[in-house]
């Protein structure tokens, strides 16, 4: 499976709304950088999902390491 960065790049390249994809990616990056457990919705096994259309990001938060790992990005 491609990395989340590769997925985002493919979404951006294929999009007719590249500015919207860029803006959503920037907002997601900021939210995950400041309050990853306070945004999005929790899922099983410690996964979370954050929707900022046209993107949906699936991620995990490792509090002890102060790390957010984006696992998958989908374009909508």
Backbone as ProteinMPNN parsed JSONL, in Angstrom:
{"seq_chain_A": "XXXXXXXXXXXXXXXXXXXXXXXXXXXXXXXXXXXXXXXXXXXXXXXXXXXXXXXXXXXXXXXXXXXXXXXXXXXX", "coords_chain_A": {"N_chain_A": [[0.847, -1.177, 0.0], [0.571, 2.228, -0.831], [2.292, 5.003, 0.739], [0.809, 7.444, 2.996], [1.525, 9.998, 2.174], [2.129, 9.553, -0.524], [-0.391, 8.727, -1.376], [-1.848, 11.107, -0.973], [-0.523, 12.786, -2.788], [-1.211, 11.542, -5.226], [-3.975, 11.92, -5.188], [-4.065, 14.719, -5.328], [-2.867, 15.193, -7.85], [-4.728, 13.984, -9.562], [-6.97, 15.488, -9.171], [-9.462, 17.906, -10.027], [-9.818, 19.983, -8.481], [-7.517, 21.136, -7.191], [-6.649, 23.217, -5.484], [-8.5, 23.069, -3.392], [-7.912, 20.556, -2.358], [-5.293, 20.989, -1.469], [-5.778, 22.985, 0.494], [-7.398, 21.573, 2.325], [-5.611, 19.544, 3.095], [-3.664, 21.096, 4.354], [-5.175, 22.114, 6.524], [-5.805, 19.728, 7.878], [-3.229, 18.871, 8.543], [-2.479, 20.913, 10.333], [-4.437, 20.605, 12.379], [-3.909, 17.983, 13.27], [-1.393, 18.387, 14.209], [-1.738, 19.926, 16.445], [-3.897, 19.096, 18.125], [-4.502, 16.156, 18.092], [-6.033, 14.122, 19.341], [-8.322, 15.423, 19.926], [-9.744, 15.995, 17.695], [-11.527, 14.749, 14.847], [-12.896, 11.397, 14.664], [-13.159, 8.623, 16.846], [-12.142, 5.244, 16.262], [-12.155, 1.642, 16.144], [-9.514, -0.172, 17.792], [-7.747, 1.944, 18.344], [-7.581, 3.629, 16.192], [-8.247, 6.636, 14.326], [-10.403, 8.902, 12.531], [-10.421, 11.653, 10.384], [-12.323, 13.998, 8.815], [-12.161, 16.26, 6.286], [-13.408, 17.62, 3.851], [-12.218, 17.94, 0.553], [-10.965, 15.61, 1.547], [-10.262, 12.612, 3.438], [-8.797, 11.465, 6.295], [-7.134, 8.8, 7.82], [-5.821, 7.882, 10.895], [-3.415, 7.298, 13.586], [-2.698, 7.91, 17.006], [0.12, 8.172, 18.963], [0.511, 8.71, 22.03], [2.522, 8.575, 24.043], [4.875, 8.776, 22.602], [4.448, 11.161, 21.451], [3.46, 11.325, 18.802], [1.903, 11.353, 15.64], [0.536, 9.258, 13.318], [-0.284, 9.173, 10.076], [-2.179, 7.039, 8.287], [-3.686, 6.513, 6.039], [-5.064, 8.216, 3.251], [-7.89, 9.451, 1.691], [-9.57, 10.629, -1.173], [-12.491, 12.532, -1.681]], "CA_chain_A": [[0.0, 0.0, 0.0], [1.371, 3.455, -0.868], [2.277, 5.816, 1.953], [-0.21, 8.495, 3.007], [2.032, 11.095, 1.342], [1.938, 9.15, -1.92], [-1.836, 8.759, -1.631], [-2.232, 12.507, -1.095], [0.014, 13.286, -4.058], [-2.032, 10.994, -6.309], [-5.272, 12.61, -5.127], [-3.855, 16.08, -5.805], [-2.602, 15.15, -9.294], [-5.947, 13.587, -10.27], [-8.088, 16.365, -8.824], [-9.738, 19.146, -10.768], [-9.913, 20.983, -7.411], [-6.241, 21.019, -6.482], [-6.577, 24.202, -4.393], [-9.303, 22.542, -2.282], [-7.144, 19.448, -1.777], [-4.189, 21.606, -0.736], [-6.313, 23.653, 1.679], [-7.826, 20.533, 3.277], [-4.394, 18.9, 3.615], [-3.053, 22.04, 5.299], [-5.99, 22.147, 7.749], [-5.607, 18.441, 8.56], [-1.885, 18.906, 9.107], [-2.488, 21.788, 11.508], [-5.244, 19.991, 13.438], [-3.206, 16.826, 13.817], [-0.207, 18.868, 14.885], [-2.048, 20.636, 17.686], [-4.843, 18.391, 19.018], [-4.934, 14.982, 17.33], [-7.07, 13.351, 20.034], [-9.504, 16.26, 20.08], [-10.413, 16.151, 16.405], [-11.856, 13.482, 14.211], [-13.747, 10.433, 15.367], [-12.428, 7.411, 17.212], [-12.5, 3.976, 15.65], [-11.622, 0.479, 16.863], [-8.072, -0.427, 17.843], [-6.961, 3.162, 18.46], [-7.565, 4.41, 14.96], [-9.133, 7.792, 14.275], [-10.649, 9.396, 11.178], [-10.683, 13.086, 10.311], [-12.909, 14.341, 7.523], [-12.107, 17.656, 5.862], [-13.618, 17.411, 2.422], [-12.415, 16.668, -0.134], [-10.082, 14.549, 2.045], [-10.543, 11.829, 4.64], [-7.516, 10.941, 6.782], [-7.164, 7.786, 8.875], [-4.566, 8.052, 11.615], [-3.249, 6.797, 14.953], [-1.941, 8.808, 17.875], [0.958, 7.526, 19.971], [0.697, 9.784, 23.011], [3.803, 8.461, 24.744], [5.931, 9.238, 21.693], [4.008, 12.444, 20.875], [3.549, 11.032, 17.381], [0.69, 11.073, 14.888], [0.868, 8.497, 12.114], [-1.367, 9.141, 9.108], [-2.076, 5.732, 7.651], [-4.379, 6.456, 4.753], [-5.774, 9.426, 2.837], [-8.836, 9.18, 0.603], [-10.204, 11.819, -1.754], [-13.949, 12.434, -1.889]], "C_chain_A": [[0.89, 1.237, 0.0], [1.284, 4.213, 0.459], [1.174, 6.87, 1.854], [0.231, 9.684, 2.155], [1.846, 10.78, -0.139], [0.461, 9.161, -2.294], [-2.305, 10.193, -1.836], [-1.739, 13.099, -2.412], [-0.819, 12.798, -5.236], [-3.403, 11.664, -6.35], [-5.133, 14.002, -5.71], [-3.681, 16.105, -7.319], [-3.882, 14.872, -10.079], [-7.101, 14.566, -10.092], [-8.232, 17.538, -9.781], [-9.862, 20.304, -9.775], [-8.651, 20.944, -6.555], [-6.122, 22.014, -5.332], [-7.359, 23.718, -3.174], [-8.578, 21.393, -1.59], [-5.99, 20.007, -0.943], [-4.672, 22.25, 0.558], [-6.734, 22.636, 2.744], [-6.608, 19.844, 3.897], [-3.706, 19.807, 4.634], [-3.834, 22.098, 6.609], [-5.806, 20.87, 8.554], [-4.252, 18.423, 9.232], [-1.853, 19.764, 10.371], [-3.264, 21.162, 12.672], [-4.524, 18.812, 14.092], [-1.941, 17.232, 14.555], [-0.486, 19.512, 16.227], [-2.94, 19.851, 18.65], [-5.362, 17.12, 18.371], [-6.014, 14.144, 18.006], [-8.369, 14.132, 20.184], [-10.257, 16.504, 18.794], [-10.705, 14.781, 15.833], [-12.74, 12.619, 15.087], [-12.925, 9.187, 15.67], [-13.003, 6.199, 16.496], [-11.878, 2.863, 16.488], [-10.092, 0.452, 16.798], [-7.219, 0.837, 17.831], [-6.842, 3.989, 17.203], [-8.514, 5.59, 15.097], [-9.309, 8.182, 12.811], [-11.006, 10.873, 11.277], [-11.156, 13.401, 8.902], [-12.822, 15.844, 7.338], [-12.18, 17.603, 4.34], [-12.84, 18.428, 1.596], [-11.524, 15.513, 0.342], [-10.637, 13.871, 3.285], [-9.218, 11.201, 5.041], [-7.76, 9.95, 7.914], [-5.81, 7.824, 9.57], [-4.602, 7.397, 12.98], [-2.421, 7.812, 15.717], [-1.185, 7.959, 18.885], [1.323, 8.61, 20.98], [2.064, 9.743, 23.667], [4.961, 8.992, 23.897], [5.641, 10.62, 21.114], [4.074, 12.377, 19.348], [2.16, 10.786, 16.808], [1.125, 10.394, 13.597], [-0.356, 8.472, 11.209], [-1.166, 7.885, 8.266], [-2.648, 5.706, 6.246], [-5.075, 7.779, 4.501], [-6.63, 9.058, 1.634], [-9.394, 10.502, 0.116], [-11.671, 11.557, -1.99], [-14.41, 13.53, -2.798]], "O_chain_A": [[1.864, 1.294, 0.751], [0.313, 4.072, 1.203], [0.67, 7.154, 0.767], [-0.594, 10.308, 1.488], [1.45, 11.648, -0.916], [0.102, 9.557, -3.403], [-3.069, 10.473, -2.761], [-2.47, 13.836, -3.073], [-1.103, 13.57, -6.152], [-3.928, 11.942, -7.428], [-5.976, 14.433, -6.496], [-4.277, 16.94, -7.999], [-4.099, 15.457, -11.141], [-8.105, 14.474, -10.798], [-7.246, 18.085, -10.276], [-9.995, 21.461, -10.175], [-8.718, 20.744, -5.342], [-5.544, 21.681, -4.298], [-6.928, 23.932, -2.041], [-8.627, 21.275, -0.366], [-5.745, 19.54, 0.169], [-4.048, 22.081, 1.605], [-6.454, 22.823, 3.928], [-6.587, 19.593, 5.102], [-3.221, 19.333, 5.661], [-3.237, 22.129, 7.685], [-5.667, 20.919, 9.776], [-4.139, 17.998, 10.383], [-1.256, 19.369, 11.372], [-2.804, 21.186, 13.813], [-4.533, 18.666, 15.314], [-1.469, 16.506, 15.43], [0.413, 19.636, 17.059], [-2.757, 19.935, 19.865], [-6.563, 17.013, 18.121], [-6.826, 13.519, 17.325], [-9.402, 13.56, 20.531], [-11.302, 17.154, 18.8], [-10.174, 13.774, 16.301], [-13.259, 13.061, 16.112], [-12.105, 8.753, 14.86], [-14.19, 6.145, 16.174], [-11.149, 3.137, 17.442], [-9.478, 0.981, 15.872], [-6.083, 0.808, 17.357], [-6.076, 4.952, 17.16], [-9.463, 5.553, 15.88], [-8.485, 7.845, 11.96], [-11.785, 11.286, 12.135], [-10.471, 13.106, 7.922], [-13.35, 16.609, 8.146], [-11.165, 17.549, 3.646], [-12.813, 19.619, 1.907], [-11.348, 14.536, -0.386], [-11.375, 14.467, 4.07], [-8.587, 10.498, 4.252], [-8.504, 10.235, 8.852], [-4.77, 7.802, 8.912], [-5.656, 6.994, 13.472], [-1.558, 8.485, 15.154], [-1.774, 7.13, 19.578], [2.308, 9.33, 20.813], [2.701, 10.784, 23.829], [5.907, 9.582, 24.42], [6.457, 11.186, 20.387], [4.657, 13.241, 18.694], [1.341, 10.096, 17.416], [1.982, 10.903, 12.874], [-1.354, 7.827, 11.53], [-0.131, 7.699, 7.625], [-2.167, 4.981, 5.375], [-5.612, 8.393, 5.423], [-6.156, 8.436, 0.683], [-9.663, 11.397, 0.917], [-12.051, 10.48, -2.449], [-15.601, 13.623, -3.097]]}, "name": "protein", "num_of_chains": 1, "seq": "XXXXXXXXXXXXXXXXXXXXXXXXXXXXXXXXXXXXXXXXXXXXXXXXXXXXXXXXXXXXXXXXXXXXXXXXXXXX"}
